[in-house]
Amino acid sequence: MSFDWVTFGFQLVNVLVLLAILQHFLFRPVAEIIAKRQAETQEALRRAEAAEQDAEAAERAAEEARHQTEAARHDVLTAAQDEAEAQRKAILDAARAEAASLVQKATAQAQATVTGAAAETLTRARDLAEVIARRALSAQPDGAGYAARLAQALAALPDDQRAAILSGANLRLAAPAPLSAADRAAALATLGLESAGFEQDQSLIAGLELRSDTGLVHNSLAHDLDRIARALTAEAAA
């Protein structure tokens, strides 16, 4: 068997031509496609990294904004609390001032009322005392007139009451000061009595009364004052 160099040469040429064709129509486009894909991949990776960086930056910005929002909210709340506290203090101060003013006015008004009431009471008491004194003094007799008025009062009593007083034990004359023997005798004569004891009673103020253990006949300034005061009280109540 012999080696055919011609055939071998043609086959070698065919291989070279095939490699040239593959290089031009297959290997180069594939390499370009691979290079393009690599470039696209690199670009996608770069964009992904950029997007990740942007996302991290956005997250940092959001976190910073959140902190700023919290700080602003804290400042707003603090300012609102301070303002509310200031308003509360102002309201309390105004209320205290108003209360103090009202208390001062009420105290002054009460003092004026008390002063006016005291003055009015004093005036009424003075007027009442004047009326009582005028009525009482106008009804008082002079000197021995007390004995005469006592005789009239005794005679005006019902018979049984007068008899009870005159027949009672310890019959006596009562006066605010001691009576001389002549005055006592004159008084007994005016009353139509032969004898009677004597009793000093300073509470009568002025007058002459007849007393016994079974009754008495009022005839004194003290009794007149009491009677006039009770009459005036009844008139005022009516």
C-alpha positions, 0 to 999 in steps of 0.5 A: 500500500502506498501513501497518496500525497496528493490526496493528503494535500487536498485533504489538508487544504480542505481542512484549512479551508474548513477551519478558515470558514469556521473561523470566519462564520462560526468562531468569530460570531460566537466569540463576539456573542460571548464577548457581548454576553460578558459585556452585558453581564458586566453591565448588569452587574454594574447596574445591580451594584449601582441599584444596591448602592442606590437602595442603601443610600435610599435606606440611609436617607430614609433612616435619617429622615425618620430620625429627623421626623422623630426629633421634629416630633419631639420638638413639637411635643416639647413646645406644645407641652411648654405652651400648655404649661405656660397657659395652665400657669397663666390661667391659674395665676389669673384665677388666683388673682380673681379669687383674691380680688373677689375675697378682698371685695367680699371682705370689704363688702362684709365689713361695710355691711357689718359696720352699717348693721352695727350703726343701724343696730346702735341707732335702733337701740338708741331710739328704742331706749329713748322711747322706753325712757320717755314712756317710762318717765312720763308714767312715773309720779313725783315724790309721794306719788308712788304711794298714791299710784300703788293705792290705785293699782291695789284698788284696781285688782279684783276683790279676791286677789286684793284680799289674798295679798292683804291677808297674806303673811309677811305683808310689806312695802318694797322700795329701792332705798330705805324709807323714813318713818314719816314716809312709811307712815304716809304710804301706809295711810294712803293705802289704808293699812295700819302696819306693814313690814319693809323690804329694800329691793334696788332692782326696782330702780324707783317706785313702791310696791306692796308684797306678801307671800300670796302676791304683789302689786307692781309699782316700779320703774323697772316693771314699767321698763319691762312692760314697755319693752315687751309692748314695743317688741310685740308691736315690732313683731306685728 
